[in-house]
């Protein structure tokens, strides 16, 4: 299983690392680790996706939604 790192754009104060791995069955799974203000805070699990493109899009959607929700909360 080979890991595929990649980058996505995040708002100011947010950083992240993202890693996708192809399973022996051919699907892609992974994790998105997010930090706010330099402090590691959250890890999002990416469930199996049929293609690398689908997995990358899933990460973008999940992270984007998570960041928007956190930024909408007071004190986020």
Secondary structure as GFF3:
##gff-version 3
##sequence-region A 1 76
A	DSSP	beta_strand	3	5	.	.	.	ID=ss1
A	DSSP	beta_strand	14	22	.	.	.	ID=ss2
A	DSSP	beta_strand	28	36	.	.	.	ID=ss3
A	DSSP	beta_strand	39	49	.	.	.	ID=ss4
A	DSSP	alpha_helix	52	72	.	.	.	ID=ss5
###
